[in-house]
Amino acid sequence: MRSRLLLIALALFVLSAAALAQEQTSEDSPEDTGSRVFQLVLPSEHLLGDWGGLRSKLEESGITPRWFLITDVAGNPSGGRDQGATQASSTELSLFFDLNRIAGVKGGSVFMSMSQRWGNRLSTQYVGNVFPEQQIYGFETFRVIDLSYQQQLLNDRVELRVGRFATTDDFLDSPYDYGFLSNAFCGSPFGILLDSPGVMAYTGTWAALGKVRPTRRSHVMAAIYNGDPAMRLNKNHGVDLSFDGPLFAMGEVGYQFNGLAGDSARLGNYKFGGWYDHSTLTDFESGARKRGSWGYYGLFDQVVLPFGMRGSHRGLGIFGSVTVATDSRVQQLPLYFTAGVSARGLFNARPRDAISLGIATGYFSNALRRAQRNGLLVPVEGGVQDHERVVELTYRIDLRKGAYFIQPDFQYIVRPGGTGRISNAAVLGAQFGINF
């Protein structure tokens, strides 16, 4: 009930703010802090061109469609429980409605996305690891992902959103993470997904978000969500409209170095955030039920060596993150790290290609290990879970200005499952993408 009242209150605030938006004075808007001097994935062309003129007509009327297909293929020639290969695929359609063009609502917009997924996962069928190799796997059915209303105010210094969207759409997010195939990185660092049942990734749930930019380089952001795990169930297809709760809340502060007009090309983004999940968790050793858990995170990405002409979006950057869950009695992965280096446009002849090298490590809870050692909990493979590590090297070959891409990939998984009972696995794979 509490989460429902909070969501309704924020929804009413957003809708009332939309009416006030019409009265805002017109000034030069600050440069969007989300635009980056260095981007791993640039805006792309469309394989089917202008869709026979339909796409241009839609965009002129205020509707921007996007339709793409991604397939991840991966196999482990050595290591793991057994050797094999799988594919996971997803096609997604999204629609962005500019309400200023459509209905004269200045700063207002609606975003909707839906997908159809199919395939299998290598980690489940052959390797036995915790951090999946194929980021596109999950929710193998048709589902509605997002449906939300967004309002920009005060020359884009304030952003309000209400509707159905996922936590990781906004929080614990770095563009560098999207350069990888492994779920250890891609989307958001994986640790929080094991520690908090209320966090949503690729699953829309009732939510309300507010974001303020006190300066052109900083932001403060907070949101509340209906943290009901049933939202993930395939049978609901993303349209379970219940408010069953419990409450999940998240906040973040961030600062951007450079990236504005006249700045150095050495763009850096630094963020710190935390979450509260009102879900009930079980103590690993005693079996007691505990309501409420916390965690926090920090992450950064920093261009260290720009190259090419200014505005070419070519350069080399580093990134890293740490996710900490504060109660190891009930949260299985209290410490999770990622770090790496990425470069786009290393070669003059291939200015849009991107190469990334990353390492991710998750450490399992001491209380969980004691429970496993004492036979209270037993992993699938037996043993005691200590840590699991993933090293990934990947190269994205961008073709026809991003209309499609091919991305060969190599991963090496140390201690699959975290117990040391499964041999280290080498994984060869590739990702294929088409922007129709």
Secondary structure, DSSP 8 states (H G I E B T S, - for coil): -HHHHHHHHHHHHHHHHHHHHTT---------TTS-SS-SS-----TTTTGGGHHHHHHHTTEEEEEEEEEEEEEEEESSSS--EEEEEEEEEEEEEEHHHHH--TTEEEEEEEEEEEE--HIIIII--SS-S-TT-S--SEEEEEEEEEEEETTTTEEEEEEEE-GGGTSS--GGGGG-SSTTTSSS-THHHHH-TT--SS--EEEEEEEE-SSTTEEEEEEEEE--GGGG-GGGTT--------EEEEEEEEEEES-STTS-S--EEEEEEEEEEEEEEE-TTT--EEEEEEEEEEEEEEEEEE-SSTTS--EEEEEEEEEEES-TTT-S--EEEEEEEEEE--BTTBTT-EEEEEEEEEE--HHHHHHHHTTSS--TT-S---EEEEEEEEEEEEETTTTEEEEEEEEEEESGGGSS-S--EEEEEEEEEEE-
